[in-house]
Amino acid sequence: MCGIAGLFHLDTPKPVDPLRIERMCDALVHRGPDGGGVWIAPGVGLGHRRLSIIDVAGSPQPMASVDGRAILVFNGEIYNYRELRAELRALGATFRTDGDSEVILAAWQQWGRDCLSRLHGMFAFALYDLTERTLLLARDRFGVKPLFYAPLSDGSLAFASELKGLLAHPLLRREIDPLAVEDYLAWGYVPDHRSILAGVHKLPAGHSLLLRAGAPLPGPVQWWDLSFAERLRGKPADLEAELLHLLRQAVSSRMVADVPLGAFLSGGVDSSSVVALMAEASATPVRTCSIGFDVGALDETGYADRVARQFGTHHQARTVSPDDFEHADDLVGMFDEPFADASALPTWRVCQLARETVTVALSGDGADEAFGGYRRQRFHHHEERLRGLLPAGVRTRLFGTLGALYPKADWAPRPLRAKTTLLALAEPGEAAYARALAINDPAARDRLFSEGFLRLRGDYRAEQPLIAMMRGASARSGLDRAQYADLRFWLPGDILTKVDRTSMAVSLEAREPLLDHRLVEFAAGLPEALRVRGGQGKWLMKAAMRRYLPDDILFRPKQGFVTPISAWFRGPLAGAARAIAGSAPLARTGWFDTARLGIIAEAHIAGQRDHGRLLWQLMMLDRSLDRLGIV
């Protein structure tokens, strides 16, 4: 795993200062502590920081093709590089190294931009072709690896693996995009279609950008998308066997490394499945690690210990206090943009533990998105069926009226919280799912913002891009569209960002075998009844794994990393909650109704309402603005 950065002059091939590239790369040293390099030519400069994983001694970057006509800087892993190497060699290519980087160069020279569809893996790379005077920027299918870019005032385009790499360039404009603030208040992160800084872009997952000297800056081109349009046919037993084959293939392909390798093990379905298949494929005990909490209701280490014993892993566990609030500023430094998923703290902790013994760790991320494992997906699936029974006009009047009259009861058992469901049934399905994903709905955001900010924001609402994405999906049902939204919007913006930044902060490579695109494409074709059945998501995956794992692992309620943020803001962070409405940088922006923020903080501190998640969200925005030097 690595960090990349560079500059490309679109109009005039101005000289590139190598020290400028070095400074951009120095900001990414945590992504690649094992070495670095810079390559420059008229109008272009490429930089690289390396975390050595494959061909440790033989694949330094920036890397030139054998004929010297193409230069590459690459972050990620190509899992089918050996097969591609054999195919390319048969077509006449020669190789000097044993790694995957040189395979990308040869694939570009053989197939051009079409090489991307042949690459199986996680990647973000920049490839400069000296003959064509073009720079190709590309990102993997699901957005496992990040890539930021920004046009600068001198006519160049700067790019880097993280925003901090761009921030190292003195010409980068530090101005907040107000629509990103709207997005962040809705989702708790800044999604891939926007950046917290105006003028900075993220290359979307499954997209590439081909820059040509003397031509204007083009827009990104999508080279891969996921389709739910077709349903697989076959007996459930045959589909289960095919799924198991794909799972084994996905895991074994991600076990290739020339450095110590292990796995995160929470004791849940997904990480336990990965560990089970690793143990099957490995001649030596698998290294596993897990984090436990000193609060019984939050601790899953008992389940992780059982799985570790069952498969004879070398297991390492550590119990930590969930009171990690003092590390909030560390998170701000990792993410650059405001990021409010509080599970980033324990994720960082388990990455720290893993890095003590391994350089690569496999995770279980992606299965819930791909196989229908989230409760919200199943709810949406059933709600869409109900929507189909009544005309939209009747449904809007009936459920809208009932939802308005029904009392809000967040304190009640879930079956009695009907208000949200009734209001959702009154809306189109895509809008309802956007509401289910949002931390703060549009009305709640409007109450937080000042009149000045509302005018600045205009007609834009954070839900609009997600609704458009769902409506444009190649899908047949509400369940399909919900999963598509999670895979294409939520996954790269939240989950994969969280894992990338927290793992790279400790120079650990995290790999996600359950996001192998062949596996996810197979899952997208499964009949709905093989994804969701009897109130259970991931039905076929659980059926396939019953030969490895006991039912109390496979079918126990889902439990994620939890942090007690509500308690923090009634205790050690109470002062921070009050500062949000008063002395903090956030209060000075003029974006928020500070009187409203003060009421929210005091009601939470007094125990009258639970605003812990919102206060964490506001605090992380405040500290990010302070670190960016905006206010």
Steps between C-alpha positions, in 0.01 A plus 500: 500500500625842416440871461519679167510866399580705193453798271403525135496823295213490254596793278867595514761238601642712779789368710393304808692554822590157642507646851132587466419138414715384791308720743170360376636148547644582842144575615419137406798330663272295728363330187847400388777502761725257312623732228414769249590655172426785260507509120469821297486600134385821330149570622464194724623367834414176677577408862466183704525375857529122530377244751670185371264201470583308178846477340637690796843570353421513129217745427598857591280782375456718300543208259579523129383250242765280340520731198499812718191644334265484801545588868279375786426586862260252653316449828337161555525136401414317178400153611504338154836645402659158449231393253526835320878472490474160327244634250709808423818299468327281243419820309866601497542705818819468705538560874787596728323465837281248680237748621161626385600859417682407180198298389289818498753671273504207258121475507469871411738460208312195375137605553500872579215622720326165458764347727298616803232234459769231508640610837358310798581683820505826689688787345546866432777584257643763269665390176676746271553405136793697357411413141137611526571774759202376702449436869252231602354518850295193599319367804379148578142378463381558858729785602709303748794731425451879492613763252455878532574755229473877451568750222743770617538865401824438306318276251609173655294221648618359834405155629568301816381198694370720781391859531804572718719434196323779311511726805879484482485695173505878560261578212214288630206726583365442851137598467214294640236370261169581677326212324754265660385629840141413403619153391699447818208595726286246316738205483777556756763497224563688177397260221709433191318746275633788711792616715499725805718743300354676199693409186628168636355183347506131584532266205184289538524125550510310172601812305808620314624838382716531190688830484659607173762773459353796314139396564253629763434310820247224419248346733541154654383205291334200665669176403305263730157485656299237684184358345209333679307466173535125450406216735706185521322176427573169663427286798584659838749221570685573174505874566626433851786291360588775253492760776733293716742467208499878451552559873798265506646662190455850641670414829789295360584767238539756778739285698790567262762709680874499567446640851310371808126471437202455732135589550268707713266273698197646675310173538227616261390317187718685253839505671447144627426385144820661371707340776342158439589514130849631575560209735384259229741653247801537731757237593591698813283649776329826404582806709185667631432793728201653674421790729278459803344758728485513878122549476327165471219615273753621242742208516509227232832339585334181624370429150835590344681266743269213403567546131875534562503174698293319240745584221818489706605857426779692669258736669582831660236688697508817701242657725475875487279755664246650264593838650730602216357848469845652549596362158240703309770732369700200377200403287474852361861474386438163335193602301569866406134542407243489783406138571245415769485119502607448862585134429818640341651508850477124572586427135822694547565307820466161333727620218761600756480155656526323165803705397697365796528162324392538134525744210188377317161420659189360333165641611136396464378831357253498211279198566210694652489731200535219245269238652224707663627482856379837630166532677425820307531309172248240615260768627524679167436171319172451689400867480539498122263206478245697702549804278416288201157415640365858502509786247752769592234766563300281736813382675631853552173624649437193717845434643600866505200585716552201730873576531433863591252394771701211644721603795877483466619225735874444466497367856250223420568143382559489123156357409338805659712754312246527219535869424815460292354206305173680429682810374728280289202326337361841402818577300642350180724207581830668416421803715398274787825304481700822494315601816588163658870551424516860619609594850301824482200532268440821299272657761751434778781654294291806422449558873876489557607735223491879514291705258819610327616145441157393373522772236854389412391137466207589276283219362761228544427215741746225591250227408475606134816324367411178684142502371626558145753218541231256615264597218776453245606161633475193283263329744173308517376554856515715808749262660724532194492879516568508873803274458619703202480817711700337777765363265544812290435782750527388864781246458765724336398812695485348848617140548793487258615850591500401867701182443746660256587796720520312831707215355730726301552720806695206648648383165279192484353369175135393537353271235127434448448156338120525528520792254651287225302636204423153364351404835294822522378465141389145581318623813324772297353232276359286780122479530376712789396191695862382502618832642220567753288226656315461829613839624865407440733672257799331331292182486697309234834608641401371844376175347833455321698565818304254720757233416760719674324704769242422773153653487554722803778675305310511172162610632573713804391866487740730318717711730745760380768700676328730750631811672314664790490848348178597679663437837812693394298814435340477844844458656848580372380660175225715652723806464558418133122473449447847646789648298337393173236767556738761636874530468584220257599566136167353390308773680700765315410375153150647512363179347301391804230631730724522806206544736358174370837327544515624860155359576598164347821485705333588831207261445747219437725582795194512728387158379174637355576385144761284331688718252833316537534403135419852379742659748777264387424592142518873577816463709682311224398768248623769738837335553544428130441866416752599764760258364443617143553857621173618348369702798 
